[in-house]
Amino acid sequence: MILSRSDPRAYVKLAARLAEEIKAGMYAVGDQLPAIDRLRDENGISRQTAGKSLCVLRAEGLIERFPGLGHFVADWQPRSADTGAPEETP
């Protein structure tokens, strides 16, 4: 799924924003994301919508879920726009 903030669906908007924040380094690998209830309250959305946005991020490989603990930033790698393969790091 290509995430876009212009998509009218609330879960896509939230997922796109969180993905941008992760890729920009606002959340480092291993950092815990805000809880679903906090995402709900801060974004004026339902708990189910907040949870669905986290499911999208898990499917994209950006976060991992640990039951009872929460959602954490995964050890992801930027993808090349040309090939979709992980970018080489010098």
Secondary structure, DSSP 4 states (H G I P E B T S, - for coil): ----TTSS-HHHHHHHHHHHHHHTTSS-TTPBPPPHHHHHHHHT--HHHHHHHHHHHHHTTSEEEETTTEEEE----PBPTTT-SBPP--
